[in-house]
Amino acid sequence: MLGYIFKRVLYMIPTLFGMSLISFLIIQLPPGDYLTSMIATMSDSGQTVDPAQIERLKEIYGFDDPFYVQYLKWIWGIVSRGDFGYSFEWGQPVSGLIWARMGSTLVISLLSLLFVWIVALPIGIYSAVRRHSIGDHVFTFLGFIGLAVPNFILALTLMYVAYKYLGQSVGGLISPEYAEAPWSLAKVGDFLAHLWIPIIIIGASGTAAMIRILRANLTDELHKPYVVTARAKGLPEYKVILKYPVRIALNPFVSAIGWVVLPHLVSGVTITAIVLNLPTAGPLLFRALISQDMYLAGSFILLLSALTLVGMLLSDLLLALLDPRIRFN
């Protein structure tokens, strides 16, 4: 098992290097740079632009350097000092902006992941065992709604319900009266009271997808000869279902953590985060891409890529625990 983990971690190093290069290339693809966007904004507002000042800023920030020089400076700062560069729009180091957003992002993402598992696992098993029952049809209908309804529409609906019928302030994760207050039990309670809306919204589509995946795979397993044989030998029904078929059917369910659940929960709900005014990574990345704040955008893309690799590693480890054939292959 240790050898299996070591190989997976070893594969992550060149992959992460390649992702960092692609991340930096992506933010260099649009024409111009942050100064170009700033000049256009100043011109639209009627402000005069001093060419000498623009040239001085280009020299300070290295916009005239070749692509590889800018990349090497950026990646060396990350590796050697943990320095992700400087945000031109916010006027402060990128690392401070990132860590201020990543805390709430990870809390929401992990809780949404737990919500997906807690809801999807029993419903998926029930739908496979009780195929074409009334309950299966109801869950299938709700699953299709979860996949079809855009997250921002669900966000607006739940915001209305929370405000109209529950009397709860909507938007953000903290009520205005606690925004500047130090952390206390009352503030933690207020935070948890706001947390259920983004967790349900962000987890809805993932839950619906996981139910369909588990139902399809478990249905295939339940008709295989080893299940029929176990049933014929008088094994209790819960053991017939849970001991092997569910364990095997969980393989694609678990593998989806790496390439669907974690990256989607962090980066794929940007519009929802904007609607709910959540202090997460998505809206800040969106703003950085629009303003061409290259180091801030590149650092976020790199961290999301690293999160994808962590999710893949987590999926590999869980799959190895579920199926010995994988770790001994």
MORA-V29207 format. One record per helix or strand of 3 or more residues. SS is the DSSP state (H for helix, E for strand). FROM is the first residue (numbers start at 0). LEN is the number of residues. Records with the same first field share a line. If there is no record, write none. Layout:
# MORA-V29207
SS=FROM-LEN, FROM-LEN
This chain:
# MORA-V29207
H=1-28, 33-11, 50-11, 66-15, 93-36, 133-15, 150-15, 175-3, 184-38, 224-8, 236-31, 269-7, 280-11, 293-29, 323-4
